[in-house]
């Protein structure tokens, strides 16, 4: 059975995505990379969207990365490799990172290679104690694509990425959490509840404020230059929103003595 990306729209404004290719630990085919990119690109036009949840099918893996069985036909030459990363994988990861609402990764088992990159493009990464995170691509004779290395470097820095890429180390859940790769670790039986609590926390905030915070954090993650005056002023636009007036008024009413 060919792998696919399953999408479910929940009633609470959350879209749940599942990477499904269970016979290959949810490895992504070229078609799956393209489908995932398209889904995230389409989210830009959804004003009702509050959050995106992405998980792997089953308990064995979030994703083992790219489907290596396709490499002979998609990455056999430098030219093919350039196309694979510059036109397929890279744009997919950018679409995830640029999603206008928070993206939460629900992680179990193997989070390897491209799976690690997908998780790294998410805003919050919640995993259980079975998680193993790494990118031992050097064992297969190739280096991580430079643009993809840059994204992980921005997230965890030199020392952690040296462990992962130069040493080829695979990190357990507790080690990944200590290094900033995991936001939170739960027992396997508690993962669902922990993720739902995280989603509830995200959705309890103002949708406008949440989108603004996501925009601010992405700007700071990808551009080290000082924030400009025009960028600062742009963020004051919340003061014109009905949501701001309503939420502050509700807070004041609740704060008054009975």
Secondary structure, 3 states (H helix, E strand, C coil): CCCEEEEEECCCCEEEEEEECHHHCCCECHHHHHHHHHHHHHHHHCCCCCEEEEEECCCCEEECCECHHHHHHHCCCHHHHHHHHHHHHHHHHHHHHCCCCEEEEEECEEEECHHHHHHHHCCEEEEECCCEEECCHHHHCCCCCHHHHHHHHHHHHHHHHHHHHHHCCCEEHHHHHHCCCCCEEECHHHHHHHHHHHHHHHHHCCHHHHHHHHHHHHHHHHCCCCCCHHHHHHHHHHHHCHHHHHHHHHHHHHHCCC
